[in-house]
Amino acid sequence: DNEVVSSAELRLYREQVWEQSPGWERGFHRINVYEVMKPLSEERGQMITRLLDTRLVHHNETRWESFDVSPAVIRWTKDKQPNHGLAVEVVHLGQTPAHQGKHVR
C-alpha cells in the first residue's frame, strides 16, 4: 500500500524488415500504443482506447522500442481503475490496406 508507481514502459523488440521495392515512404512504420478503456464487445463491435504513446520507426533497423505507459499503469494501481490491457497498432505508411500487417507477429 505504501508503494507508488512513478513510471512504466512497454518495451517491444523489432527486427529489420526487408522490402522488395523500398521507397522512402514505404520504409517507415508508425507504432501506436493504446490503453484499452472498454474491451471489444459484441453489441458495439469495437473497443474504446486512449492513445498513450506513438513512434515513427524506419524498417531497416533491429532494436528495442520503448513506450511510456505510465498514465495507464498509474490509473490501474493508484486510481484502482479496471485494467483492460494495452493495444499495439502498427501502421505501414505508404502501403495499401492489403499490405498492412504482413510482417507483424
N, C-alpha and C positions, 0 to 999 in steps of 0.2 A: 504493500500500500504506500510505502514511502518513496518508491522509485518513480521517476518521471522520464518519459522518452523525450529526448531533446532533438533527435533527428533519426531518420530512417531512409535507407536507399534500397532500390531494387537494382541488382547487377545482372546484366544479360551478356552472354558471350556470343559474339557473332563472327562467322567465318567469311572470308573473302568469297565473293560471287563472281563467276566468270560468265560474261555475256558474249554471244557470237557477233553481235553488231552493236558495239558500245557507242553511244552518243553521249555528249556531255550531260544532257538532262536525264538520260536513262541510267546514268551511273549513281544517282542519288536516291535514297530512300528516306522517308520520314517515319520515325518510330514515335508513337504516341502511347502514353501510359495513363490509364483512367482508373479512378476509383468507381467501383460499381455501387451506385446508390440504391437501386432497386433491381433485383435479378430479373432475368428473362422470364416472362410469364406467358402462358398460352393465350390468355384473353387479350393482352396488349400487343404481344408479338415482338417486343424489343425491350432491352434493358435500358435503364436510365443511368448515365455515367457522368462523371465530372473529371475534366482533364487535370492531371497532376503535373505532368512534365512531357516535353517533346524534344526531339533531337533530329537534326538533318545529318545523315551519315552518307559517306561515299562507299560504294560497293566493293572497292578494291583493297579494303583493309580488314585484317583479322585483329580483333581487340575486344576488350570489355567495354561495355557502355554502362554508365551509372545514372540512375534516375532518382530524383528526390520524391519520395512517397511519404514524407513526414506529415503533411496535413491529414492524410488518411489514417496513418497509424496513431497519431495523437487523438483523432476523433474516436478510434476504436478503443483506445486504452483510457485516456483521461476523461473523455466525454461519454464513455460507455455506449457509443453508438454501435449498431449492428455491423458486423464485418461480412460483406458480401463478396469480398475479394477485389482483385485488380484485373483489368483487361488491357492487353497489349495489342496494338494495331500497327501493322507495317504497311505503309503506302508507298508504292513504287512510282516515282514521279516520271511522267512522260510515257507511260505504258498504257495500253488498252486494258479495260477491265478483265479481259480473258487472260492476261498475263499476271494479274495481281496475285501475289502469294505463291507463285510457282515453286520457289525455293525455300519457303519458310516452313520450318518444322516446329 
